[in-house]
């Protein structure tokens, strides 16, 4: 009978009227960190929320903002005149005509500068509901647009001069970078950590926490939706209007108009547009007269009491479920993010008050079980009800009489929905203020879940295998071809994990465009069972997320070494992605060999070693060095290996040695190819010592060449992790040379025993369990000369951020 009443109510709601779901979104900006911005100046973040439907963008309405700084400072007396806060020259604000919320402004002058924002903006959005789940998810999805706004202070004498005498009124802001996110199922109560990372030319991080809740239901007649439309071309003389009178920025691209629709009437307002000029205009826009009352909309053409029971169960049940989810989040924040002292000082109860329900409702049996966290078991808005009707018909008859009129039922329904909605709103604001007060703790708490989710998402493109064969002897002689074939199958067959609730649309490309990573590790001792082939990762390598507390003292120094004819800027993108997840680490992008990459390897190793020693003395004095790691590209791996014997005083600190497509065994010229032909011509023409050494032509006796001697040098055995990354399509770093393993094609070479000895020398004193080989299969769409000769794949190790993010999230044990 209850299902029949719900179906009848749904039919009524779907045909006679359109219920609008009211949801709220809280954007909590915790901090901003400059990782690699090119320009000093004044910045702020501008946000807009909208949903896309029928080719239009329907904007959410920002209506409130506050700062946890204001909450903490309320009641504190001011101590005279203070100097201007350069990170608060322009306060957070809302531009109503653009439907945008902007954080406070902040002055960026230094690399790695971090600014606490603690600004919270609230948006309210309405959309049609209640729909089928798939359709409801589509319509409930919101798009979040975050713009990085920048004001050039050159005309003010630069950032330092502006900081002394800020002239806010004359600053003009422009958007220099933008990020787009998709918020899914906002009605289920999201609480998500969202790092906002802008493009590689404006590499910075804004730490954002997104909160959402379902708040109310409305039945409106022709609501006026705010719709974003393309701007008109600027006219002469409009440039001066780019800023408001108080110096707040105004974007000329935001043009908002009000668009009427035919949607019904408001629960709480009884009839928002039934009379007056507003109703007349909407009546003219729709072409037909609206209903005179909610009663006519709800109860026309059916048993009023049966319809009322169905609508009650649906609306009250859904609001009660929203309250339960907010109560769970409230309890989580108070328990995990507030200390006992703070909780007592704030007077915050650990458990929020119970929801007061209308007569005729009782908690369901399943509502007493609590979830393990804020992301646990989110259902749809319809299925997550935590209350059930219990004698609802009898309760309505007691309150309204045996045969209540349609008008009385509609008024009682509006009143009860409003009462429950008010309790949801009150708890929502309490939870939001507590989350804002403990903004850093909340962000850290939610970040752990985000890191685990990223590991699972990127893990669909990572295949792992444990081998028992000796490290120098390949178990599969055609490993490159086999990985290439498997990667094609993975791209075609894999559908990927469900996306995040708040999805960064620039973070993760479709499966068919992602690189596929093959990891091969080696058992410490021969195992009893045979190799079972590749498998997907099921847990974080090392058991720790990137943000877990480190188990050592001191700082982690990463030395990044470029390759042939490269420079320190080549490694900046890798450095930035590491700094993003490991802010306490320090980085040395080596530049000591930028003008000498064609010289002698031994001399380049000496210069690199001296550069590392000087950096440690300057930045890690008095034993402040905790770990020392090397990340190298191409022939930079050989330069780093040449420097290791000179850095033995730091052998106890050596942690990770990661090379991207480095020719550890040199460049073989055993077959005719366009690359080898070009390499031979370049070696003869340039008379380069480096090219001669890397092809083992620097001595008549191959056992006297630099590469052979380097294979016997010590240093690799001191590292806890050794990872050699290679690519089958990269001819600049031949596969077997980059993997440092015996090549089957050597059998026809006169110096095959020399190559075998080099491989054995390298791995002789290295523990197998510390070694992993990472074979990368890039998706290369270009069909040009660079792709043909393998240069494109070689450069991808420097430019493919998908690979870099896959490494830092799925192999965080290498970088912690």
DASUL-V159306 format. One record per residue. RES is the residue in one letter. OMEGA is omega in degrees with one decimal (* if undefined). NEAR is the number of other ideal C-beta (glycine too) atoms within 8 Angstrom. Layout:
BEGIN
res:RES omega:OMEGA near:NEAR
res:RES omega:OMEGA near:NEAR
END
This chain:
BEGIN
res:X omega:179.8 near:4
res:X omega:178.5 near:8
res:X omega:178.9 near:6
res:X omega:179.5 near:7
res:X omega:179.0 near:13
res:X omega:179.7 near:11
res:X omega:178.6 near:9
res:X omega:178.5 near:12
res:X omega:179.6 near:14
res:X omega:177.3 near:11
res:X omega:178.8 near:8
res:X omega:-178.2 near:15
res:X omega:-175.8 near:13
res:X omega:-174.9 near:6
res:X omega:-174.8 near:6
res:X omega:-176.1 near:8
res:X omega:177.3 near:12
res:X omega:179.1 near:10
res:X omega:176.2 near:12
res:X omega:176.1 near:15
res:X omega:178.0 near:14
res:X omega:178.8 near:12
res:X omega:176.2 near:15
res:X omega:178.3 near:12
res:X omega:175.1 near:16
res:X omega:178.0 near:13
res:X omega:-175.4 near:13
res:X omega:178.5 near:15
res:X omega:-175.7 near:15
res:X omega:-176.5 near:13
res:X omega:175.4 near:13
res:X omega:-179.7 near:14
res:X omega:176.0 near:13
res:X omega:177.5 near:12
res:X omega:-178.4 near:12
res:X omega:173.8 near:10
res:X omega:-177.0 near:10
res:X omega:-171.1 near:5
res:X omega:167.5 near:6
res:X omega:177.9 near:8
res:X omega:-178.6 near:11
res:X omega:-176.6 near:16
res:X omega:163.0 near:13
res:X omega:-177.8 near:13
res:X omega:179.0 near:15
res:X omega:-174.0 near:14
res:X omega:175.1 near:13
res:X omega:177.2 near:14
res:X omega:177.0 near:15
res:X omega:172.3 near:13
res:X omega:-177.8 near:13
res:X omega:-179.5 near:8
res:X omega:176.4 near:8
res:X omega:179.3 near:3
res:X omega:-179.9 near:4
res:X omega:175.1 near:9
res:X omega:179.5 near:9
res:X omega:-170.1 near:13
res:X omega:168.0 near:13
res:X omega:-175.1 near:13
res:X omega:172.2 near:9
res:X omega:-174.5 near:14
res:X omega:-175.7 near:7
res:X omega:173.2 near:6
res:X omega:177.3 near:12
res:X omega:-179.2 near:10
res:X omega:176.9 near:12
res:X omega:174.5 near:11
res:X omega:178.5 near:8
res:X omega:179.1 near:8
res:X omega:-176.8 near:11
res:X omega:-175.1 near:7
res:X omega:-179.6 near:7
res:X omega:178.2 near:6
res:X omega:179.3 near:3
res:X omega:-179.4 near:5
res:X omega:176.8 near:3
res:X omega:-177.2 near:5
res:X omega:176.2 near:4
res:X omega:-178.2 near:4
res:X omega:-178.8 near:2
res:X omega:173.8 near:7
res:X omega:-178.3 near:3
res:X omega:176.4 near:6
res:X omega:-175.8 near:7
res:X omega:174.8 near:9
res:X omega:178.8 near:10
res:X omega:-179.5 near:9
res:X omega:174.8 near:12
res:X omega:-176.5 near:12
res:X omega:173.1 near:5
res:X omega:-174.4 near:10
res:X omega:176.2 near:9
res:X omega:171.9 near:10
res:X omega:-170.3 near:13
res:X omega:-176.4 near:6
res:X omega:177.8 near:6
res:X omega:-176.9 near:10
res:X omega:-179.6 near:16
res:X omega:172.1 near:12
res:X omega:-179.9 near:14
res:X omega:175.8 near:14
res:X omega:173.0 near:12
res:X omega:175.0 near:13
res:X omega:178.3 near:12
res:X omega:-176.2 near:13
res:X omega:-179.7 near:13
res:X omega:-178.8 near:13
res:X omega:-171.6 near:8
res:X omega:172.5 near:6
res:X omega:-178.8 near:6
res:X omega:176.9 near:9
res:X omega:-179.9 near:9
res:X omega:-176.9 near:9
res:X omega:173.6 near:10
res:X omega:-179.0 near:8
res:X omega:178.0 near:13
res:X omega:178.0 near:12
res:X omega:-179.3 near:12
res:X omega:175.3 near:14
res:X omega:-178.2 near:15
res:X omega:177.5 near:13
res:X omega:174.3 near:14
res:X omega:-176.5 near:12
res:X omega:175.1 near:15
res:X omega:175.7 near:11
res:X omega:-176.2 near:12
res:X omega:176.8 near:9
res:X omega:2.7 near:13
res:X omega:-175.1 near:11
res:X omega:166.9 near:8
res:X omega:-170.5 near:5
res:X omega:-178.3 near:9
res:X omega:179.1 near:6
res:X omega:178.2 near:8
res:X omega:177.9 near:15
res:X omega:-178.7 near:11
res:X omega:-178.0 near:7
res:X omega:-179.3 near:12
res:X omega:-179.5 near:15
res:X omega:178.8 near:12
res:X omega:175.3 near:13
res:X omega:178.0 near:13
res:X omega:-179.4 near:14
res:X omega:180.0 near:12
res:X omega:179.6 near:14
res:X omega:171.6 near:11
res:X omega:-177.1 near:13
res:X omega:-173.4 near:14
res:X omega:174.1 near:12
res:X omega:179.3 near:13
res:X omega:-175.7 near:7
res:X omega:-179.6 near:14
res:X omega:-179.2 near:6
res:X omega:177.6 near:6
res:X omega:-179.6 near:10
res:X omega:179.5 near:8
res:X omega:-175.4 near:9
res:X omega:-178.6 near:12
res:X omega:179.3 near:8
res:X omega:178.7 near:10
res:X omega:179.7 near:14
res:X omega:179.7 near:9
res:X omega:-178.6 near:6
res:X omega:-175.8 near:5
res:X omega:175.9 near:9
res:X omega:-172.2 near:8
res:X omega:-172.1 near:8
res:X omega:-176.0 near:7
res:X omega:179.3 near:7
res:X omega:178.0 near:12
res:X omega:-176.3 near:8
res:X omega:172.5 near:13
res:X omega:178.9 near:7
res:X omega:-179.2 near:12
res:X omega:177.5 near:7
res:X omega:-176.4 near:10
res:X omega:176.1 near:9
res:X omega:-175.9 near:11
res:X omega:-179.5 near:10
res:X omega:174.6 near:13
res:X omega:177.8 near:12
res:X omega:-177.4 near:15
res:X omega:173.4 near:11
res:X omega:-177.9 near:11
res:X omega:-177.6 near:14
res:X omega:-178.4 near:15
res:X omega:178.2 near:13
res:X omega:-178.5 near:13
res:X omega:170.7 near:13
res:X omega:-168.1 near:12
res:X omega:170.7 near:12
res:X omega:-175.9 near:11
res:X omega:173.9 near:11
res:X omega:179.3 near:10
res:X omega:-178.6 near:11
res:X omega:-177.7 near:10
res:X omega:-170.2 near:10
res:X omega:-173.1 near:6
res:X omega:177.2 near:7
res:X omega:175.6 near:6
res:X omega:-170.9 near:11
res:X omega:-179.9 near:11
res:X omega:-174.7 near:13
res:X omega:169.7 near:10
res:X omega:-179.5 near:13
res:X omega:-175.7 near:13
res:X omega:170.6 near:13
res:X omega:-178.1 near:15
res:X omega:175.6 near:15
res:X omega:175.9 near:13
res:X omega:175.1 near:14
res:X omega:168.2 near:13
res:X omega:-168.7 near:15
res:X omega:-170.0 near:12
res:X omega:170.8 near:12
res:X omega:-179.2 near:14
res:X omega:172.5 near:14
res:X omega:-171.6 near:14
res:X omega:170.9 near:13
res:X omega:176.7 near:15
res:X omega:178.8 near:14
res:X omega:178.9 near:12
res:X omega:177.6 near:8
res:X omega:175.5 near:11
res:X omega:-174.7 near:12
res:X omega:177.7 near:12
res:X omega:179.6 near:12
res:X omega:179.4 near:7
res:X omega:-178.6 near:3
res:X omega:173.0 near:9
res:X omega:177.0 near:5
res:X omega:-178.4 near:4
res:X omega:178.3 near:7
res:X omega:-177.4 near:6
res:X omega:178.4 near:3
res:X omega:-179.2 near:5
res:X omega:-177.4 near:9
res:X omega:-178.5 near:6
res:X omega:-177.9 near:5
res:X omega:-176.7 near:7
res:X omega:178.7 near:10
res:X omega:178.7 near:11
res:X omega:-176.6 near:8
res:X omega:-178.8 near:3
res:X omega:174.8 near:5
res:X omega:-179.5 near:9
res:X omega:-175.3 near:10
res:X omega:177.2 near:14
res:X omega:-177.3 near:10
res:X omega:-179.9 near:12
res:X omega:-176.6 near:9
res:X omega:-175.1 near:6
res:X omega:176.8 near:13
res:X omega:-174.3 near:9
res:X omega:175.1 near:12
res:X omega:177.3 near:7
res:X omega:-175.4 near:8
res:X omega:-179.0 near:10
res:X omega:173.7 near:12
res:X omega:178.6 near:7
res:X omega:-168.1 near:10
res:X omega:-178.4 near:11
res:X omega:-172.2 near:12
res:X omega:-174.5 near:19
res:X omega:175.2 near:10
res:X omega:-172.0 near:14
res:X omega:-175.8 near:10
res:X omega:-178.3 near:7
res:X omega:175.9 near:10
res:X omega:-173.5 near:12
res:X omega:-174.6 near:10
res:X omega:-177.1 near:13
res:X omega:-179.0 near:10
res:X omega:177.0 near:5
res:X omega:-175.9 near:6
res:X omega:179.9 near:5
res:X omega:179.5 near:7
res:X omega:179.7 near:12
res:X omega:-179.2 near:8
res:X omega:179.2 near:9
res:X omega:178.2 near:14
res:X omega:178.0 near:11
res:X omega:-178.5 near:7
res:X omega:-176.4 near:8
res:X omega:179.1 near:10
res:X omega:178.2 near:4
res:X omega:-176.9 near:6
res:X omega:177.6 near:3
res:X omega:175.0 near:14
res:X omega:-177.2 near:9
res:X omega:-176.3 near:6
res:X omega:175.6 near:12
res:X omega:-179.4 near:14
res:X omega:179.1 near:11
res:X omega:179.1 near:10
res:X omega:-172.9 near:12
res:X omega:-163.5 near:16
res:X omega:179.3 near:12
res:X omega:174.0 near:7
res:X omega:178.5 near:3
res:X omega:177.6 near:9
res:X omega:-173.9 near:5
res:X omega:-177.8 near:11
res:X omega:179.1 near:10
res:X omega:177.9 near:10
res:X omega:-179.5 near:15
res:X omega:178.2 near:13
res:X omega:-179.9 near:15
res:X omega:-179.7 near:15
res:X omega:177.2 near:13
res:X omega:-176.9 near:14
res:X omega:-176.7 near:16
res:X omega:-175.0 near:14
res:X omega:-178.8 near:12
res:X omega:179.7 near:15
res:X omega:-179.3 near:12
res:X omega:176.8 near:15
res:X omega:177.5 near:15
res:X omega:176.8 near:15
res:X omega:177.1 near:14
res:X omega:177.7 near:15
res:X omega:-178.8 near:14
res:X omega:179.4 near:12
res:X omega:177.5 near:13
res:X omega:177.7 near:15
res:X omega:178.0 near:12
res:X omega:179.1 near:11
res:X omega:176.8 near:13
res:X omega:-178.8 near:13
res:X omega:179.8 near:12
res:X omega:-178.8 near:12
res:X omega:-177.9 near:14
res:X omega:-175.2 near:13
res:X omega:-171.8 near:8
res:X omega:-171.8 near:7
res:X omega:178.1 near:11
res:X omega:174.8 near:14
res:X omega:-179.9 near:5
res:X omega:-179.0 near:6
res:X omega:179.9 near:6
res:X omega:179.9 near:9
res:X omega:-180.0 near:11
res:X omega:179.9 near:7
res:X omega:179.8 near:6
res:X omega:-177.3 near:9
res:X omega:-176.1 near:4
res:X omega:175.9 near:8
res:X omega:179.8 near:6
res:X omega:-178.3 near:7
res:X omega:179.2 near:5
res:X omega:179.7 near:9
res:X omega:177.3 near:4
res:X omega:177.5 near:3
res:X omega:176.4 near:11
res:X omega:-175.1 near:5
res:X omega:173.4 near:10
res:X omega:178.2 near:10
res:X omega:-179.4 near:7
res:X omega:177.2 near:12
res:X omega:177.6 near:12
res:X omega:177.0 near:7
res:X omega:177.4 near:8
res:X omega:-177.6 near:9
res:X omega:-176.4 near:5
res:X omega:-175.4 near:6
res:X omega:-178.7 near:9
res:X omega:-179.9 near:6
res:X omega:-178.2 near:5
res:X omega:179.3 near:6
res:X omega:-175.5 near:8
res:X omega:-176.7 near:4
res:X omega:-175.3 near:7
res:X omega:-178.5 near:11
res:X omega:-173.9 near:8
res:X omega:166.6 near:7
res:X omega:174.1 near:4
res:X omega:175.0 near:11
res:X omega:176.3 near:7
res:X omega:-179.4 near:11
res:X omega:-177.1 near:14
res:X omega:-170.8 near:10
res:X omega:-172.1 near:7
res:X omega:-176.9 near:13
res:X omega:178.9 near:12
res:X omega:176.3 near:12
res:X omega:177.7 near:15
res:X omega:175.6 near:10
res:X omega:178.5 near:11
res:X omega:-176.7 near:7
res:X omega:-176.3 near:7
res:X omega:-179.0 near:12
res:X omega:179.4 near:9
res:X omega:179.7 near:8
res:X omega:178.6 near:11
res:X omega:179.1 near:15
res:X omega:176.8 near:10
res:X omega:-176.7 near:7
res:X omega:-171.8 near:7
res:X omega:-176.6 near:9
res:X omega:-174.1 near:6
res:X omega:-178.3 near:4
res:X omega:-177.0 near:4
res:X omega:178.6 near:12
res:X omega:177.0 near:8
res:X omega:-179.1 near:10
res:X omega:179.3 near:8
res:X omega:177.3 near:10
res:X omega:179.9 near:17
res:X omega:-180.0 near:13
res:X omega:179.4 near:9
res:X omega:178.2 near:12
res:X omega:178.9 near:15
res:X omega:-178.9 near:12
res:X omega:-178.0 near:8
res:X omega:177.4 near:11
res:X omega:179.8 near:15
res:X omega:-179.8 near:10
res:X omega:179.2 near:10
res:X omega:179.9 near:15
res:X omega:178.3 near:13
res:X omega:177.5 near:8
res:X omega:176.1 near:11
res:X omega:-179.6 near:16
res:X omega:-179.0 near:10
res:X omega:179.7 near:8
res:X omega:177.6 near:13
res:X omega:179.9 near:12
res:X omega:177.5 near:8
res:X omega:179.9 near:10
res:X omega:-179.0 near:13
res:X omega:179.7 near:13
res:X omega:177.5 near:10
res:X omega:177.6 near:14
res:X omega:179.1 near:16
res:X omega:179.0 near:14
res:X omega:178.7 near:11
res:X omega:-171.2 near:12
res:X omega:-178.4 near:13
res:X omega:179.0 near:8
res:X omega:178.4 near:10
res:X omega:179.3 near:14
res:X omega:179.1 near:13
res:X omega:179.4 near:9
res:X omega:-178.5 near:10
res:X omega:-179.4 near:13
res:X omega:-179.8 near:10
res:X omega:178.4 near:11
res:X omega:179.1 near:11
res:X omega:-179.9 near:13
res:X omega:178.1 near:13
res:X omega:178.0 near:10
res:X omega:177.4 near:9
res:X omega:177.1 near:10
res:X omega:-179.8 near:13
res:X omega:-178.5 near:9
res:X omega:178.7 near:12
res:X omega:-177.8 near:13
res:X omega:177.6 near:10
res:X omega:178.9 near:11
res:X omega:179.3 near:12
res:X omega:178.0 near:13
res:X omega:-174.6 near:12
res:X omega:-177.5 near:10
res:X omega:175.7 near:12
res:X omega:-175.8 near:10
res:X omega:178.9 near:10
res:X omega:-178.2 near:10
res:X omega:176.1 near:8
res:X omega:-174.5 near:5
res:X omega:-178.1 near:10
res:X omega:-178.0 near:11
res:X omega:-179.8 near:8
res:X omega:177.4 near:11
res:X omega:179.1 near:7
res:X omega:-177.2 near:6
res:X omega:179.3 near:5
res:X omega:-173.8 near:6
res:X omega:-179.6 near:10
res:X omega:179.0 near:9
res:X omega:-179.4 near:8
res:X omega:178.7 near:9
res:X omega:179.1 near:13
res:X omega:179.8 near:10
res:X omega:179.4 near:8
res:X omega:-179.4 near:12
res:X omega:177.4 near:11
res:X omega:178.8 near:8
res:X omega:179.1 near:8
res:X omega:-178.6 near:12
res:X omega:-178.4 near:12
res:X omega:-171.1 near:7
res:X omega:-173.8 near:6
res:X omega:176.6 near:9
res:X omega:179.0 near:4
res:X omega:177.0 near:8
res:X omega:173.2 near:6
res:X omega:-177.6 near:3
res:X omega:177.3 near:8
res:X omega:177.1 near:9
res:X omega:171.3 near:10
res:X omega:-170.0 near:13
res:X omega:173.5 near:11
res:X omega:-172.9 near:11
res:X omega:177.6 near:7
res:X omega:-172.6 near:5
res:X omega:-168.8 near:7
res:X omega:179.4 near:9
res:X omega:175.5 near:5
res:X omega:-175.8 near:6
res:X omega:-176.5 near:11
res:X omega:178.8 near:7
res:X omega:-177.9 near:6
res:X omega:169.5 near:12
res:X omega:176.9 near:13
res:X omega:-175.2 near:14
res:X omega:176.8 near:15
res:X omega:179.5 near:14
res:X omega:174.2 near:12
res:X omega:176.9 near:10
res:X omega:-173.1 near:11
res:X omega:-178.8 near:13
res:X omega:179.4 near:11
res:X omega:176.9 near:6
res:X omega:178.4 near:4
res:X omega:-178.9 near:4
res:X omega:-178.0 near:7
res:X omega:-177.9 near:2
res:X omega:179.8 near:4
res:X omega:178.3 near:4
res:X omega:-177.1 near:8
res:X omega:178.9 near:5
res:X omega:-173.5 near:5
res:X omega:175.8 near:7
res:X omega:177.8 near:8
res:X omega:177.5 near:8
res:X omega:-179.5 near:11
res:X omega:179.4 near:3
res:X omega:-179.7 near:5
res:X omega:179.0 near:12
res:X omega:-177.1 near:10
res:X omega:176.2 near:7
res:X omega:-177.0 near:5
res:X omega:172.1 near:9
res:X omega:-177.7 near:10
res:X omega:-176.2 near:12
res:X omega:-179.9 near:8
res:X omega:179.6 near:8
res:X omega:-179.4 near:3
res:X omega:-176.2 near:8
res:X omega:-179.9 near:3
res:X omega:178.0 near:6
res:X omega:178.8 near:3
res:X omega:-177.3 near:10
res:X omega:177.6 near:12
res:X omega:179.4 near:16
res:X omega:174.3 near:16
res:X omega:175.2 near:14
res:X omega:-178.0 near:14
res:X omega:-171.2 near:15
res:X omega:179.8 near:15
res:X omega:-177.0 near:15
res:X omega:-174.9 near:13
res:X omega:179.8 near:8
res:X omega:178.3 near:5
res:X omega:176.8 near:11
res:X omega:-174.6 near:7
res:X omega:-178.8 near:11
res:X omega:-179.4 near:6
res:X omega:-173.4 near:10
res:X omega:-174.1 near:14
res:X omega:-178.4 near:10
res:X omega:175.4 near:11
res:X omega:178.5 near:11
res:X omega:-178.8 near:12
res:X omega:179.2 near:12
res:X omega:173.9 near:12
res:X omega:180.0 near:13
res:X omega:179.9 near:13
res:X omega:-177.7 near:12
res:X omega:-177.3 near:12
res:X omega:-173.5 near:12
res:X omega:-178.1 near:9
res:X omega:180.0 near:6
res:X omega:174.5 near:12
res:X omega:-169.4 near:9
res:X omega:172.2 near:10
res:X omega:173.3 near:11
res:X omega:-169.8 near:11
res:X omega:175.9 near:14
res:X omega:-174.8 near:8
res:X omega:-178.3 near:8
res:X omega:-176.8 near:13
res:X omega:-177.2 near:10
res:X omega:-172.8 near:4
res:X omega:-174.4 near:9
res:X omega:176.5 near:13
res:X omega:-178.8 near:10
res:X omega:-176.8 near:9
res:X omega:179.7 near:9
res:X omega:-178.3 near:13
res:X omega:179.0 near:8
res:X omega:177.8 near:9
res:X omega:176.3 near:15
res:X omega:177.7 near:14
res:X omega:180.0 near:11
res:X omega:179.2 near:11
res:X omega:179.9 near:17
res:X omega:179.1 near:11
res:X omega:177.9 near:9
res:X omega:179.6 near:12
res:X omega:-179.7 near:14
res:X omega:179.9 near:9
res:X omega:-179.0 near:8
res:X omega:180.0 near:12
res:X omega:179.0 near:12
res:X omega:-178.4 near:8
res:X omega:-170.1 near:7
res:X omega:179.8 near:10
res:X omega:-177.0 near:13
res:X omega:172.3 near:7
res:X omega:175.2 near:3
res:X omega:-179.5 near:6
res:X omega:-179.9 near:9
res:X omega:178.8 near:12
res:X omega:-179.9 near:10
res:X omega:179.8 near:12
res:X omega:-178.4 near:14
res:X omega:177.6 near:16
res:X omega:172.9 near:12
res:X omega:-171.3 near:14
res:X omega:176.4 near:15
res:X omega:174.1 near:17
res:X omega:-175.8 near:17
res:X omega:171.0 near:12
res:X omega:176.2 near:15
res:X omega:177.3 near:15
res:X omega:177.7 near:14
res:X omega:179.5 near:15
res:X omega:178.3 near:16
res:X omega:177.7 near:13
res:X omega:-179.5 near:15
res:X omega:-173.5 near:13
res:X omega:179.7 near:13
res:X omega:-179.8 near:9
res:X omega:-177.6 near:8
res:X omega:-175.4 near:14
res:X omega:176.6 near:10
res:X omega:178.8 near:4
res:X omega:-175.2 near:10
res:X omega:179.8 near:9
res:X omega:-179.7 near:5
res:X omega:-173.9 near:9
res:X omega:-171.3 near:14
res:X omega:-176.7 near:10
res:X omega:173.8 near:13
res:X omega:-175.1 near:12
res:X omega:178.6 near:12
res:X omega:175.0 near:16
res:X omega:173.8 near:13
res:X omega:178.3 near:15
res:X omega:-177.0 near:16
res:X omega:-175.8 near:15
res:X omega:179.3 near:12
res:X omega:179.7 near:11
res:X omega:178.8 near:9
res:X omega:-178.5 near:10
res:X omega:174.3 near:11
res:X omega:-175.4 near:8
res:X omega:178.5 near:7
res:X omega:-177.4 near:7
res:X omega:175.9 near:4
res:X omega:-179.6 near:8
res:X omega:179.4 near:7
res:X omega:-178.6 near:10
res:X omega:176.2 near:12
res:X omega:178.1 near:9
res:X omega:178.4 near:9
res:X omega:179.8 near:12
res:X omega:179.8 near:9
res:X omega:-179.3 near:8
res:X omega:-179.8 near:10
res:X omega:-179.9 near:12
res:X omega:-174.8 near:7
res:X omega:-174.4 near:6
res:X omega:-176.2 near:8
res:X omega:-175.3 near:4
res:X omega:175.8 near:9
res:X omega:-179.1 near:9
res:X omega:-178.9 near:14
res:X omega:177.0 near:12
res:X omega:-179.1 near:10
res:X omega:-175.4 near:14
res:X omega:175.1 near:13
res:X omega:177.9 near:11
res:X omega:177.0 near:11
res:X omega:-176.4 near:8
res:X omega:175.9 near:8
res:X omega:179.3 near:7
res:X omega:177.3 near:3
res:X omega:-176.9 near:6
res:X omega:179.3 near:9
res:X omega:175.2 near:7
res:X omega:-179.7 near:8
res:X omega:-178.4 near:13
res:X omega:-176.7 near:10
res:X omega:178.6 near:13
res:X omega:178.4 near:15
res:X omega:179.3 near:9
res:X omega:179.8 near:11
res:X omega:-179.7 near:11
res:X omega:-179.1 near:6
res:X omega:-178.7 near:10
res:X omega:179.1 near:9
res:X omega:-178.1 near:12
res:X omega:-175.9 near:11
res:X omega:-178.9 near:8
res:X omega:-175.9 near:10
res:X omega:177.2 near:12
res:X omega:179.9 near:6
res:X omega:176.1 near:12
res:X omega:-177.3 near:11
res:X omega:177.3 near:14
res:X omega:179.7 near:14
res:X omega:-177.5 near:14
res:X omega:178.3 near:14
res:X omega:-177.3 near:17
res:X omega:-176.6 near:11
res:X omega:-176.3 near:11
res:X omega:177.9 near:14
res:X omega:175.4 near:12
res:X omega:174.4 near:9
res:X omega:-174.9 near:15
res:X omega:-169.9 near:10
res:X omega:-176.5 near:12
res:X omega:178.1 near:12
res:X omega:178.3 near:14
res:X omega:178.0 near:17
res:X omega:-179.2 near:11
res:X omega:178.0 near:12
res:X omega:-176.8 near:11
res:X omega:-177.8 near:11
res:X omega:180.0 near:9
res:X omega:-179.0 near:7
res:X omega:-179.9 near:9
res:X omega:-175.7 near:11
res:X omega:-179.5 near:6
res:X omega:-176.9 near:6
res:X omega:178.5 near:9
res:X omega:-177.9 near:3
res:X omega:-175.9 near:8
res:X omega:179.6 near:10
res:X omega:177.5 near:6
res:X omega:178.8 near:10
res:X omega:179.0 near:13
res:X omega:178.2 near:11
res:X omega:177.9 near:11
res:X omega:179.2 near:12
res:X omega:-179.3 near:14
res:X omega:178.2 near:9
res:X omega:-177.6 near:10
res:X omega:-170.7 near:12
res:X omega:-172.3 near:12
res:X omega:-174.4 near:6
res:X omega:-179.4 near:5
res:X omega:178.9 near:12
res:X omega:-173.4 near:7
res:X omega:-176.0 near:9
res:X omega:178.2 near:8
res:X omega:-171.5 near:9
res:X omega:170.4 near:14
res:X omega:174.2 near:11
res:X omega:-177.2 near:12
res:X omega:177.9 near:11
res:X omega:-175.7 near:16
res:X omega:173.9 near:14
res:X omega:-179.3 near:14
res:X omega:171.6 near:11
res:X omega:-175.9 near:9
res:X omega:-177.7 near:9
res:X omega:-178.6 near:4
res:X omega:177.4 near:7
res:X omega:-176.0 near:4
res:X omega:-176.4 near:7
res:X omega:-179.9 near:5
res:X omega:178.4 near:9
res:X omega:-176.8 near:13
res:X omega:-177.6 near:7
res:X omega:175.5 near:11
res:X omega:-178.7 near:12
res:X omega:-178.8 near:10
res:X omega:178.8 near:12
res:X omega:-180.0 near:12
res:X omega:-178.6 near:14
res:X omega:-179.7 near:9
res:X omega:178.0 near:14
res:X omega:178.7 near:14
res:X omega:-169.9 near:11
res:X omega:-174.4 near:7
res:X omega:-179.7 near:10
res:X omega:176.5 near:9
res:X omega:177.3 near:10
res:X omega:-178.4 near:13
res:X omega:180.0 near:11
res:X omega:176.2 near:12
res:X omega:-179.3 near:13
res:X omega:-174.5 near:10
res:X omega:179.8 near:15
res:X omega:-175.1 near:13
res:X omega:178.5 near:14
res:X omega:-177.6 near:10
res:X omega:178.6 near:16
res:X omega:178.6 near:10
res:X omega:-168.6 near:12
res:X omega:-175.3 near:15
res:X omega:* near:11
END
